Amino acid sequence: MSNQNTHNVFNLIILDESGSMNSIKSTIISGFNEVVQTVKGVAKEYPEQKHFISLVTFNSLKTTTHLENESVEKLKEISQNQYNPTAGTPLFDAMGNSISQLRKITQTHSDYNVLVTILTDGEENSSKEFNQRTIKQMVDELKKENWTFTYIGANHDVENFAATISIENTMKFEANEQDIKQMFSKEKASRMAYSKKIRNNEDTSKGFYE
């Protein structure tokens, strides 16, 4: 890919806001705000890539789309008042709806990559629209279209659960401040490496956290 060409990169962050996240609320906010700075830093580091951001938080009471395919400049850090974990974990519904929405947008582009980041501390327990089978099928299809899926989790068997929905790029963390800091540091390095792979026309589908 020539540096004179603009390559679109669509970033989708799906952040669990269910009740079990409350015990690590402060560290999740701090870590997420690190991701905000990382996404903006990547966009500056790779000017031939135009980065867009979609941000969704979810629990069984509501799914909130904070940003939908916006420029990274509109991504802001979150505060204690803006992130309020409660209720259950409809992970499949949050994934299915937000991915479907972004898929409509990417279908109008030809030169692009998509990076989906899921951050949760528990397994699915309350979806009504989507199930494991439909999400797995969706992920399998999109991985053939320059979509990369990553799953960051705590307090459950992260690798096995992610495998049931065809996600191979996983990272597990313990729900404590030190582990979460290390996790977000690794996430930062991986995002930088991902954009470098795009620049060099390398395979981005696997080994995101390697």
Secondary structure as GFF3:
##gff-version 3
##sequence-region A 1 210
A	DSSP	beta_strand	7	16	.	.	.	ID=ss1
A	DSSP	three_ten_helix	19	24	.	.	.	ID=ss2
A	DSSP	alpha_helix	25	45	.	.	.	ID=ss3
A	DSSP	beta_strand	49	58	.	.	.	ID=ss4
A	DSSP	beta_strand	63	71	.	.	.	ID=ss5
A	DSSP	three_ten_helix	72	74	.	.	.	ID=ss6
A	DSSP	alpha_helix	91	106	.	.	.	ID=ss7
A	DSSP	beta_strand	112	120	.	.	.	ID=ss8
A	DSSP	alpha_helix	132	142	.	.	.	ID=ss9
A	DSSP	three_ten_helix	143	145	.	.	.	ID=ss10
A	DSSP	beta_strand	147	153	.	.	.	ID=ss11
A	DSSP	alpha_helix	158	164	.	.	.	ID=ss12
A	DSSP	beta_strand	169	172	.	.	.	ID=ss13
A	DSSP	alpha_helix	177	199	.	.	.	ID=ss14
###
